[in-house]
Amino acid sequence: MPYVLGIDIGSTNTAAAVARRDGRAWTRPEAVPLNAGSPLVPSVLHLAEDGALHIGAPATDDGSRTTRDFVRRIGDDVPLLLGGEACAPQTLTAELAAWVVEQVHAAEGGPAEAVVLSHPAGWRPYRRELLRRALTDLGLRAVTLLPRTVTVAESHAARGFAGTTAAVYALGGASFEAALVRRTARGTYESFGTPQGLDPVGGADFDELLASHVRTVLSRELAAIGRRDHHAALRDLPVECDRVKRALTVEPAADVVLNMPTGPARIPVTRAQFEAMIRPTVQATVELLLRTVHGAGLAPTQLDGVLLAGGSTRIPLVAELIGTALGVPVEVEPDAQLTAATGAASAACQVVSPRPRPQSQSQSQSQSPAPVRDPAPVGGGVRAALPALRRPRNHATDPGDPPPRPPVRILPLDLPKASRLALTLNRGREG
């Protein structure tokens, strides 16, 4: 069955969603299993000794052959080192995107009619072009790049949000973005104003605050055991903190459970305790969201809502503080970690089957329709980001781009083609 694909490569996890053609319409986007049935796979690349590139964190590694959070580095002239090889971050990002495309191709039995890949809202054309070239080098020549905040809005619209102007609050594992979107004449969304971000701030900070609390509570027990037992006792702490964080979104209390040398230890945490730990960080993101609205010359009351994305936005305190500060409806989806990916798939439907633009009476009576022109990449909307012929950047019209730089030779990640096509998901069973 014909389908389109949406991909969101986040700072900590990657997700993908597909929508399938149903006659003249498209089905609602649904997440694609990428990791042993899970729709999320860690945004981590590991270069094995044999040259194979694996997706996901390895079971053991000294860090020299593993890299993560490379999307944020796109645009940085300093390459990343992976197994002693200098790799451009856009090449690594493209490798992960290519792996997702291949996984979905195998599951669906054929290629997607369109692929939309989200990117940070604050990117200017310079960074987008770097990633586009890296994707083209891997054979992905028809990928549409859209700001993550636009794909978030598209996902909420597909679920019934009918607003015209909205703020987007995207809280990732290690990043935060705030931006404004508005509905275009075609019914799609585009960015406007100046996106703002805090980096690195995200859900991982909440996990660490909870972990710090647990270490404080267990300080006496931990001080009484040896270094090896100390390490073993805290091995599962990050996973437990993430689990408890999720549990506290729906439960008033939960226990962090660790295996100590003397037996299991349970550290009870209430939602009130947890929210007190994270309140200063959440408040900082809300203040930045409010500054983003004011920076565009808008009052919060002119918004139709605030659209949330990211797993940690399910924490009740987030919606509470946003609602108090802005006084408008706050929308969050059941699985907020997938919002950007499902929105990218919704946008991909519009790439294949764009909604017709309403015409005025004079336009409809015209005998000579205007020629179709390649849309300029302005505004960050779906139509603006359609695959286009490359055009040179004009730094006079794109003042946010860096000035021309001396050429820097960066060695790409030059893996044999068979290795890239044979990428296998590392589920923690490989060393």
SVG drawing of the C-alpha trace seen along z (x, -y; Angstrom):
<svg xmlns="http://www.w3.org/2000/svg" viewBox="-15 -44 57 54">
<polyline fill="none" stroke="black" stroke-width="0.4" points="0.0,0.0 1.4,-3.4 2.7,-5.3 4.5,-8.4 7.1,-8.6 7.8,-11.1 11.0,-11.0 12.0,-12.9 15.7,-12.6 15.7,-14.0 18.6,-14.6 18.0,-11.4 15.6,-9.3 14.5,-8.9 10.9,-8.1 9.2,-7.5 5.6,-7.4 3.8,-6.4 0.5,-7.3 -1.0,-5.1 -3.0,-6.0 -6.7,-5.1 -8.3,-6.0 -7.9,-9.7 -7.3,-10.2 -4.6,-9.2 -4.9,-7.2 -4.0,-8.8 -0.2,-8.5 0.9,-5.7 4.3,-5.1 6.7,-2.6 8.3,0.0 12.1,-0.7 13.5,1.0 12.2,4.5 8.6,3.3 9.2,-0.1 8.6,-3.2 11.6,-4.9 15.3,-4.0 18.1,-5.9 19.7,-8.5 23.1,-6.8 25.6,-5.5 28.2,-2.9 31.0,-1.9 31.9,1.7 35.5,3.1 34.4,4.7 33.3,1.3 29.6,2.0 27.5,-0.9 25.0,-0.1 22.0,-2.1 21.5,-2.3 23.7,-2.4 26.1,0.6 26.2,2.8 29.8,1.9 32.0,-0.8 34.7,-3.2 32.9,-6.0 35.5,-6.3 33.3,-4.3 30.0,-5.7 28.4,-9.1 25.2,-10.8 23.5,-14.3 25.2,-14.9 22.2,-16.8 22.9,-19.7 26.4,-19.8 25.4,-20.3 26.9,-23.6 30.0,-23.2 33.2,-23.0 34.8,-20.7 34.1,-17.1 33.2,-14.4 35.6,-11.5 34.1,-8.0 36.5,-5.1 39.3,-7.4 37.6,-8.7 36.7,-12.3 33.0,-12.5 30.8,-15.5 27.7,-15.6 25.4,-16.0 26.8,-12.8 26.0,-10.9 22.5,-12.4 22.0,-11.3 23.2,-7.8 20.6,-7.5 17.8,-8.9 18.9,-6.4 18.7,-3.5 15.1,-4.5 14.2,-4.8 15.6,-1.3 13.8,0.2 10.5,-1.2 11.1,-0.2 11.6,3.4 8.5,3.4 6.3,1.8 7.6,3.7 8.6,0.6 9.8,-3.0 7.8,-5.9 6.1,-8.3 7.5,-11.2 9.8,-11.6 9.6,-14.5 12.4,-14.9 12.0,-17.4 14.9,-19.7 15.4,-22.2 13.2,-25.3 16.1,-27.7 18.0,-26.4 18.8,-28.8 19.3,-27.8 23.0,-27.1 22.4,-24.2 19.5,-22.9 21.7,-22.8 24.4,-20.9 21.9,-18.2 20.3,-18.2 23.6,-17.6 24.5,-14.8 21.1,-13.1 21.7,-13.4 25.1,-11.8 23.3,-8.7 20.8,-8.6 18.0,-10.4 17.3,-13.1 13.6,-13.9 13.5,-14.5 11.6,-17.5 13.0,-19.3 10.6,-21.0 11.1,-22.8 10.1,-20.5 7.7,-23.1 5.8,-23.0 5.5,-19.2 4.3,-19.4 1.6,-21.8 0.6,-19.5 0.3,-16.6 -2.1,-18.5 -4.1,-19.7 -4.5,-16.2 -6.0,-15.4 -8.5,-18.2 -6.7,-21.4 -8.4,-24.1 -6.5,-27.2 -5.0,-29.7 -2.1,-31.0 -0.4,-28.9 2.8,-28.7 4.7,-25.4 6.5,-24.2 8.8,-21.3 10.7,-19.7 13.1,-17.0 15.4,-14.8 18.2,-17.4 16.7,-20.4 13.9,-22.9 12.4,-24.9 9.7,-27.6 8.2,-29.0 5.1,-30.4 3.2,-28.9 0.2,-30.1 -2.1,-28.5 -1.6,-29.3 -4.2,-29.7 -3.8,-26.0 -4.5,-25.0 -0.9,-23.9 1.3,-25.6 4.3,-27.8 6.7,-29.3 6.9,-33.1 8.7,-35.2 12.0,-34.2 12.3,-30.7 14.0,-30.4 15.7,-27.6 17.5,-26.4 20.3,-23.9 20.9,-21.5 17.8,-21.6 15.3,-18.7 13.7,-15.7 17.2,-14.2 17.7,-17.1 14.5,-16.0 15.9,-12.4 19.2,-13.7 17.4,-15.8 15.5,-12.8 18.7,-10.7 20.5,-13.3 17.7,-13.1 18.0,-9.3 21.8,-9.4 21.3,-11.9 18.7,-9.6 21.1,-6.6 24.3,-8.5 25.0,-6.6 24.4,-3.2 26.5,-4.1 29.3,-5.4 29.4,-2.1 30.0,0.1 33.0,0.5 33.5,-1.2 32.5,1.9 29.3,2.4 28.6,-1.3 28.7,-1.2 26.6,1.9 24.0,0.5 23.6,-2.7 23.8,-0.9 20.0,-0.9 19.4,-4.4 19.0,-6.2 16.4,-3.7 14.6,-3.7 14.4,-7.5 13.0,-7.7 10.4,-5.1 9.4,-6.9 9.2,-10.2 6.7,-8.7 4.8,-7.0 4.4,-10.3 2.6,-11.8 -0.5,-9.7 0.2,-8.5 0.6,-10.6 3.6,-8.6 6.1,-6.0 9.1,-4.2 12.6,-4.2 13.8,-0.6 17.5,0.3 19.4,3.5 21.8,2.8 24.2,5.3 21.9,5.7 18.8,6.2 16.3,4.1 16.0,0.5 12.9,-1.5 12.9,-5.3 9.4,-6.7 8.9,-9.9 5.7,-11.9 4.6,-14.0 4.8,-17.1 8.4,-16.3 9.3,-15.7 7.6,-18.8 9.4,-20.9 12.7,-19.5 12.0,-20.4 9.9,-23.6 12.8,-26.1 13.8,-24.4 10.2,-24.2 9.6,-27.9 12.6,-28.9 11.2,-27.3 7.8,-28.9 9.4,-32.3 11.2,-31.8 8.0,-30.7 6.4,-33.9 9.3,-36.0 8.9,-34.3 5.3,-35.4 6.0,-39.0 9.0,-39.1 6.6,-38.6 4.5,-41.5 1.7,-39.3 -0.2,-39.1 -0.8,-35.6 -4.5,-36.2 -4.0,-36.4 -3.0,-32.7 -5.5,-30.0 -3.5,-27.6 -0.1,-26.2 0.9,-22.9 3.2,-20.6 5.6,-17.9 8.1,-15.7 7.6,-13.0 8.2,-15.2 5.4,-17.5 3.0,-14.9 4.2,-16.0 1.1,-17.9 3.3,-20.8 4.3,-21.7 0.7,-22.4 -0.1,-24.0 2.7,-26.6 2.0,-27.3 -1.7,-27.7 -1.1,-30.1 1.5,-32.2 -0.4,-32.5 -4.0,-31.9 -4.8,-30.0 -5.7,-26.3 -2.8,-23.9 -2.8,-20.8 -0.8,-17.6 -1.1,-14.3 -1.3,-10.9 2.2,-9.9 3.9,-13.3 7.3,-11.7 5.8,-10.8 4.1,-14.1 6.9,-15.5 7.2,-12.2 3.4,-11.8 3.3,-15.5 6.1,-14.9 4.0,-12.1 1.0,-14.4 3.1,-17.0 4.4,-14.3 0.8,-13.6 0.5,-17.3 3.7,-17.0 2.2,-14.3 -1.4,-15.7 -1.2,-19.4 -4.4,-21.1 -5.6,-23.5 -5.1,-27.2 -8.4,-29.1 -8.6,-31.3 -10.2,-34.7 -12.8,-35.2 -10.4,-37.2 -7.8,-34.4 -10.3,-31.7 -11.3,-33.6 -7.8,-34.1 -7.1,-32.4 -3.3,-32.2 -2.5,-30.6 0.7,-31.7 3.7,-29.3 4.5,-27.0 7.7,-28.2 9.9,-26.5 8.8,-27.8 11.3,-29.8 12.2,-28.4 10.7,-31.2 8.6,-30.8 9.3,-27.2 6.0,-25.8 5.2,-22.6 5.0,-24.2 8.1,-26.3 10.1,-23.2 9.2,-21.1 12.3,-19.5 13.8,-22.2 16.7,-23.0 19.6,-24.2 20.2,-27.9 23.2,-29.8 22.7,-31.4 22.5,-35.2 24.0,-36.4 22.5,-39.8 18.9,-38.3 19.7,-35.6 21.3,-37.6 21.0,-34.8 23.5,-32.6 27.2,-32.7 29.4,-34.6 31.3,-32.6 34.1,-30.6 37.4,-29.3 37.1,-25.8 37.5,-23.1 38.2,-19.6 36.3,-17.1 36.7,-13.4 33.3,-11.8 32.3,-8.6 33.5,-6.4 31.9,-3.0 31.6,-0.3 28.1,-0.4 27.4,3.1 28.0,2.0 25.5,-0.8 22.9,1.4 23.5,4.1 23.0,1.8 21.4,3.8 19.8,2.5 22.0,2.9 19.6,4.0 22.3,4.2 23.3,7.8 26.4,6.8 29.7,5.7"/>
</svg>
